[in-house]
Amino acid sequence: MEDKRMDEFPESYPMSGGDGAYSYAQNSKSQRGYVEVSKEMIKEAILKKFDINTLSTPLNSIFVADLGCSTGPNSFIVVQNIVDAIEHKYQLSKYHDEIPEFQVFFNDHASNDFNTLFKSFPPKRKYLASAVPGSFYGRLFPKGSIHIFHSSHSLNWLSKVPKEIMDNTSPAWNKGRIHYTNAPKEVVEAYATQFAMDMESFLCARAEELVVGGLMVLLIVAVPDVILSSEFTICTQLDHLGSCLMDMEKMGLVSEANLDSINLPIYFPSPKELMAVIERNRCFSIEGIQDLGQDKQVRIESLTLTLRAALRGFFEKHFGNDIVDEVFDRYLEKLANTPIFLNLNENQKTFVLSVILKCKPNY
């Protein structure tokens, strides 16, 4: 397997830090809901698939890594779910009196707000904690060192924007858009290819780092294979966000050149597409897959705040600090005046897949 290093992936897209009104910590309740829904699936997977007999001794520490941890609250819930499930597994085994210590690694880009993460650690946590900065599209840990990997809502972020869509001589040049929604097939294909390449790098790196008998749990935002015009997904939301920027360009608030040079490094695969990438990689067996459904409590106000928390840093880096309020004020107004968004719970077709993977022997 090709060993790709962190420094090959320099792009970084941190969530909004701190704990203020527009922070990710305060505007990630939807993601938290999916983390809580996945609790039983994680518990069952560890009970049935996590092989504690393969550890060199029953007293070894258990090493857990959360990839794309951001600033805390949801990551802490995930980690505690995993720790509780492993403790329960030991209690039911012949090692019930020899429950190991837990070491948890919280990973995100170096530009992530780790200060907020550390300041908000649960006071009575059952594990030792460390931060591991770097891109998870490359190696992060020694070979055969991690027992459980987890990643939630992070793998939709590409390692970089596909270079073809930024080239005005390419058929895939994405002029007039900030995403692949309603773009020519060449643009969509460029995004899909980049996602497949990134997932291949991710899976190969994790296969090197997992211990024998270890597991990986992934929560990935997905869309159906076929989308009807009367339905909408997160891609529809990003298309509307792009239209706000187009309106601002017409008003002279942003330049055409600056607008043409921005594309969101985000991709939402279909289940069929995701499974094909995993199967083609051949390092992992699929031990479980579950559709966690849609967020039925979403409102346009919370949707706007969540998107703002995710994209504020990206927009500030590209346009400067002054544009963010204007963009998202316009975005909220546009959603409120678009019929398809008036019945979010009926029309929403975006969902989250929970996938349990186990590294195959000899990898």
Long-range contacts (C-beta under 8 A, 24 or more apart in sequence): 1-204, 1-207, 1-208, 1-283, 1-363, 2-201, 2-204, 3-139, 3-204, 3-205, 3-208, 4-137, 4-138, 4-139, 4-201, 4-204, 4-205, 5-138, 5-139, 6-134, 6-135, 6-138, 6-139, 6-140, 7-138, 8-138, 9-135, 9-137, 9-138, 9-159, 9-160, 11-159, 11-160, 11-161, 11-265, 12-109, 12-110, 12-111, 12-135, 13-109, 13-157, 13-265, 13-313, 13-314, 14-70, 14-108, 14-109, 14-111, 14-112, 14-113, 14-313, 15-70, 15-71, 15-112, 15-113, 15-309, 15-310, 15-313, 16-308, 16-309, 16-310, 16-312, 16-313, 17-71, 17-112, 17-113, 17-115, 17-116, 18-71, 18-113, 18-116, 19-71, 19-116, 19-120, 22-305, 22-308, 22-309, 22-312, 23-71, 23-116, 23-309, 24-70, 24-71, 24-309, 24-310, 25-70, 25-71, 25-72, 25-73, 25-116, 25-120, 26-309, 27-302, 27-305, 27-306, 27-308, 27-309, 28-70, 28-73, 28-74, 28-306, 28-309, 29-302, 29-306, 30-295, 30-298, 30-302, 30-306, 31-74, 31-152, 31-153, 32-73, 32-74, 32-77, 33-295, 33-297, 34-152, 34-153, 34-219, 34-292, 34-295, 34-352, 34-354, 35-74, 35-77, 35-78, 35-81, 35-152, 35-219, 36-77, 37-292, 37-293, 38-81, 38-152, 38-217, 38-219, 38-290, 38-292, 38-354, 39-81, 41-217, 41-288, 41-290, 41-354, 41-356, 42-78, 42-81, 42-82, 42-85, 42-150, 42-217, 43-81, 43-84, 43-85, 43-88, 44-288, 45-215, 45-217, 45-287, 45-288, 45-356, 46-82, 46-85, 46-86, 46-88, 46-89, 46-148, 46-215, 47-85, 47-88, 47-89, 47-92, 49-215, 49-287, 49-288, 49-356, 49-358, 50-86, 50-89, 50-147, 50-148, 50-213, 50-214, 50-215, 51-212, 51-213, 52-89, 52-90, 52-93, 52-95, 52-213, 53-213, 54-211, 54-212, 54-213, 55-211, 55-213, 58-90, 58-95, 58-98, 58-100, 59-98, 59-100, 60-100, 61-100, 61-101, 61-102, 61-103, 62-86, 62-100, 62-101, 62-102, 62-103, 62-147, 62-148, 63-102, 63-103, 63-104, 63-105, 63-145, 63-146, 63-147, 63-148, 64-102, 64-103, 64-104, 64-105, 64-127, 64-146, 64-147, 64-148, 64-149, 64-150, 65-104, 65-105, 65-106, 65-107, 65-132, 65-140, 65-141, 65-146, 65-148, 65-149, 65-150, 66-104, 66-105, 66-106, 66-107, 66-150, 66-151, 66-152, 67-107, 67-108, 67-136, 67-140, 67-149, 67-150, 67-151, 67-154, 68-107, 68-108, 68-136, 68-151, 68-152, 68-153, 68-154, 68-155, 68-157, 69-106, 69-107, 69-108, 69-112, 69-117, 70-108, 70-112, 70-113, 70-117, 71-112, 71-113, 71-116, 71-117, 71-120, 72-116, 72-117, 72-120, 72-121, 73-120, 74-152, 75-106, 75-117, 75-152, 76-120, 76-121, 76-122, 76-125, 78-150, 78-152, 79-104, 79-125, 79-127, 79-150, 80-122, 80-125, 80-126, 82-148, 82-150, 82-217, 83-126, 83-127, 86-148, 87-126, 101-127, 101-128, 102-126, 102-127, 102-128, 103-127, 103-128, 103-129, 103-130, 104-128, 104-129, 104-130, 105-129, 105-130, 105-131, 105-132, 105-140, 105-141, 105-146, 106-130, 106-131, 106-132, 107-131, 107-132, 107-133, 107-134, 107-136, 107-140, 108-133, 109-133, 109-134, 109-135, 110-134, 111-313, 135-159, 136-202, 136-205, 137-198, 137-201, 137-202, 137-205, 138-201, 138-205, 139-205, 139-208, 139-209, 140-205, 140-209, 141-209, 142-209, 143-208, 143-209, 144-208, 144-209, 144-210, 144-211, 144-212, 145-209, 145-211, 146-206, 146-209, 146-210, 146-211, 146-214, 147-210, 147-211, 147-213, 147-214, 147-215, 148-214, 148-215, 148-216, 148-217, 149-206, 149-209, 149-210, 149-214, 149-215, 149-216, 149-217, 150-216, 150-217, 150-218, 151-216, 151-217, 151-218, 151-219, 152-218, 152-219, 153-219, 153-220, 153-221, 153-352, 155-198, 155-199, 155-202, 155-218, 155-220, 156-220, 156-221, 156-266, 156-267, 156-268, 157-265, 157-266, 158-191, 158-194, 158-195, 158-198, 158-265, 158-266, 158-267, 159-194, 159-198, 159-201, 159-265, 160-194, 160-265, 161-194, 161-263, 161-264, 161-265, 162-190, 162-191, 162-193, 162-194, 162-263, 164-190, 165-190, 165-191, 165-263, 166-261, 166-263, 168-260, 174-263, 175-260, 176-246, 176-260, 177-239, 177-242, 177-263, 178-238, 178-241, 178-242, 178-245, 178-259, 178-262, 178-263, 178-264, 179-235, 179-238, 179-239, 179-242, 179-263, 179-264, 179-266, 180-235, 180-267, 181-235, 181-236, 181-238, 181-239, 181-242, 182-239, 191-267, 192-267, 192-269, 192-273, 194-267, 195-267, 195-269, 195-273, 195-277, 196-277, 199-274, 199-277, 199-278, 199-281, 200-277, 200-280, 200-281, 203-277, 203-278, 203-281, 203-283, 203-284, 204-281, 204-283, 206-283, 206-359, 207-283, 207-284, 207-359, 207-363, 208-363, 210-359, 212-359, 212-361, 213-358, 214-358, 214-359, 215-287, 215-356, 215-357, 215-358, 216-284, 216-356, 216-357, 216-358, 216-359, 217-354, 217-355, 217-356, 217-357, 218-353, 218-354, 218-355, 218-357, 219-292, 219-352, 219-353, 219-354, 219-355, 220-269, 220-274, 220-352, 220-353, 220-355, 221-268, 221-350, 221-351, 221-352, 222-268, 222-269, 222-270, 222-271, 222-274, 222-350, 222-351, 222-352, 222-353, 223-268, 223-269, 223-270, 223-349, 223-350, 223-351, 224-270, 224-349, 225-270, 225-271, 225-272, 225-273, 227-349, 230-340, 230-347, 231-347, 231-348, 231-349, 232-340, 232-341, 232-347, 232-348, 232-349, 233-268, 233-348, 233-349, 233-350, 234-268, 234-350, 235-268, 236-340, 237-303, 237-307, 237-335, 238-264, 238-266, 240-331, 240-334, 240-335, 240-338, 241-307, 241-311, 241-327, 241-331, 243-334, 244-327, 244-330, 244-331, 244-334, 245-327, 247-330, 248-323, 248-326, 248-327, 248-330, 253-323, 253-326, 254-319, 254-323, 258-318, 258-319, 261-318, 262-318, 262-319, 264-311, 264-314, 268-350, 271-353, 274-353, 274-355, 278-355, 278-357, 282-360, 283-359, 283-360, 283-363, 284-357, 284-358, 284-359, 284-360, 284-363, 285-357, 285-358, 285-360, 286-355, 286-356, 286-357, 287-356, 287-357, 287-358, 288-354, 288-355, 288-356, 289-353, 289-354, 289-355, 289-356, 290-353, 290-354, 291-351, 291-352, 291-353, 292-351, 292-352, 292-353, 292-354, 293-351, 293-352, 294-345, 294-348, 294-349, 294-350, 294-351, 295-348, 296-345, 297-345, 298-344, 298-345, 298-348, 299-344, 300-332, 300-335, 300-336, 300-341, 300-344, 301-332, 303-335, 303-344, 304-328, 304-331, 304-332, 304-335, 307-331
